[in-house]
Every structure is written in structure tokens, then in C-alpha cells.
Amino acid sequence: MPGSKLRWKGRLTGRQEALSKRLIENAQASQNQLLWAVTGAGKTEMLFPLIDWALTSGQRVALLSPRVDVVLELAPRLQAAFEVFTQVLYGAQEEHYKYSQLVIGTVHQMLRFYQAFDLMIIDEVDAFPYRNNRMLERALHQALKKEGRFLYLTATPSRKMLSMANRGELVLHQLLGRFHGGKLPELTIHYDPRWRKRMTLSLKKSLELWYFEKKPFFIFVPAVDDLALLEKQVRQLAIGRGTTVHATDSERISKVADMRAGKYDYLITTTILERGVTLPNLQAVIMGGDDPTFTKEALIQMAGQVGRAKDSPLGEVLLFASGPARSIRQAQREIRELNRKAEENV
């Protein structure tokens, strides 16, 4: 493309490339769009041609997420991919605001703008705190130019978004297979009503094996109060270095950065890390999977953190629950259905 600002030299798969072209065509037609792509589909790279088209057309682009962890995951990838100054905006940043044609930030940052962007891409649109938040929805619409358009991205679309697509308010695109051809990992269920009291032998063996094989892991818990309980259980195994992290943790950003850098072997976390952290060879444990905090969407997202890398497309997702739950059954069913559809569309 003449005047292209894209310096990324990677290649899209055939399906990714075809979908990427459709995203550009619909954006050129000023249509709002929804991309339903499974975790690990490679949707970020699929956006590069669309962003490049917008930038080379002189448009201003915002790539946003409700989660700061997602923003910090995306920012270095976008900055490396495009030869343009990129402002990164989130609550705890120290850098002063400067005008930039490409902005990456949390959705809250759009409260600062009015009719500023031609193209707004919202990643993880179903995530808290954006989902069903009318104030943030209004902020995004106010920050978009009158002739601008939205592109929403998610691996777990809400009924509201799917209804909008059915009514023709959004053009729906689906990419239900991972870019490396691997499957979404299924949940391995263990029933254990006493999981808060002590760790089962099977879980001990799994954690010890992962540590021996140098595989990092997340342990998800339903509540902040559970973090210390699980941390005590894991530390008794003496298997490397780890810590806890939650939404209001003042060291949250540095802890996740240290995990990415290999300084931690594991993190014990609430649902804040259910999305937005890509680690090779990552394994996952979900404790209290029947807790109401863990919705079907949350369980699918947590499972989707595993097996995302091309060099390590396999992994385990162990779920411990006090008993059966509707959300677990729904998540199992949807993961199997997504894998089936992906296989059919290969």
C-alpha cells in the first residue's frame, strides 16, 4: 500500500487474510462490525492491514480494551508493527499526553475525548467494566467522529451484541479456529468440596510436574480472600517462585510484567487475568469453578489462555469444583462446539 506505515513482516493465514480484507471493505462502507474470534485466533495481527489502511488514509485510530492488562499486552506489539508515534493511555501511566494518530488505551480514557477518532477498535468488548456500562458506552460514542465506525472484538460475545448483528446493526465475522490449527483446551473436571482446606494429591502432582517441565501456570480463584489460602497451599510444595495478584493490587502491572519476563513460575489470581496475557507453555487451574463469579464466558476465557502459542499449542486446564454447575456444563458444551466448527471450516 502506498505510504504504508506497517513494518510488520509476518504473514496471515488464508482465512485470516480473507477476513482482514472484509474488515477493510466494511470499514470503507462505514459499517460497524463485530469480530467473534476464539482466543488464540491471531486477531491482533489480522487487524494490522485495517489499521494500516486507516492510518495511510489520514484517519485517527483508537485500539481500546476494558482491561489494562490487555492494553499492556497489545501496546508493544502495535508499536513494533507501525512506523507511527503511538500514545498509550491508562490510569497509572506516567507519560504525559501528546497527540498521536494511533492511540492504545483503556476504555475509560475515552472520557477525555470528543469526536476525535475515525476508527475505534474495542478488544474484549464483553469484559468488565465495559460490559453493560452505559457511561462507558456513551464515552466511546462521544469520542467517535460522526462519520466514524466501530469494530468490536471478542471471544465470548454477549446476547446483546449478537442481537445487534441479527438486526443488521453490526456486520458479524467469525473466526472460530486458532491460527496454529490447535484446539481450544477442554476443561478437566475434579469435584472437591474441600478445596479451600487442602490440596488434592492429583493437583500437587500436576503442579510439581509443570514446575519440573518449566511450564508456567495460573491458578484462578473466585474471590480475593481465596488468594492467601491457595498461596499457602502452593508454597508448601516449594515449587519455584510465585505471587498473588488482583484488581486493586498496587503492584499488579509489575507482577504481570515479571511473569512475562520469567521471574515468576506461577501467579495466583482472580479473573483479572482471564484474558490479555500470552505466555508460551502456560497451564491453568480453576479453583471453585462452580462459584457464581465464574460465568460461562469467564471459564471459556480462562481456558483460552492455554495453548495459544504456535510452539506450544497444547496444555491443560484443570477445574476443581464443589459440585456440578450450569456454567461449567455450558462452558464445556461451547468449547466442544467451537472446536467442532473450527474443524469443519478448516
C-alpha angles and dihedrals in degrees: 000000000000111000091010116177093195115111096168108121099191125114131237123224117251093260092046092050094049091049092045090056091051090052090056094045092052092045089052087053089053093243124151113233143199121207113198104194127161119241106276095027091123094243095155093062089043088062094056097087091047093050090045091052090051095046095047088049088059094252127142116237133198121193108194142176135182089230124071090207089062091048091052090048093050101040100073091043093053093042090053093045100052132053095219134095108266124198115211113205128191137133101265097041120129098198115102118240118266128173113264134171090223120047127185117189153118118292090247089068090068088074084079096059138071123195090334106133135064095192126028119187114192114195120200089013091174094058128109129287095027098048111099091352106137094188092058092043089055090047091056093048091049092050091053120086116245091252093039127111140215132230114194121198128196144144091208110039119199123237088249093059094044089050090052088053091049090052091051095248090119131032105232122216124181131203107172100167128078115247092243093050095247124132131251105261115253123229117260104210126213122177113216119153090187099055091124091055102051143346120259120239091242092056092047090054092049094050093046091049093049091050091048090050091047093243114150118222144195123216110202120203129186099232140028089240089063094059097080092045093056093040090057091049094049095045090057086066092058093217107152133288127324144144144190127261135185140166098275096039107129089213095047097115095046093046092054090046090052090050090052090049092053096249090123128049093201145005126212105209149162120237092289089096096046087109141016103045117100115192127165115242092010117168126191141210122192113200119199092012091172092061113118089237088072105071123186088261093051092051091050091048093049091049089048092062088072124081097011098132121086092226093050108031094156131072146138131261112192117192122195117193138168089232145328119314136187092234091056093050091047092049092048091049094048094047090052091046093050091049091049093050091046090053092049092052098048 
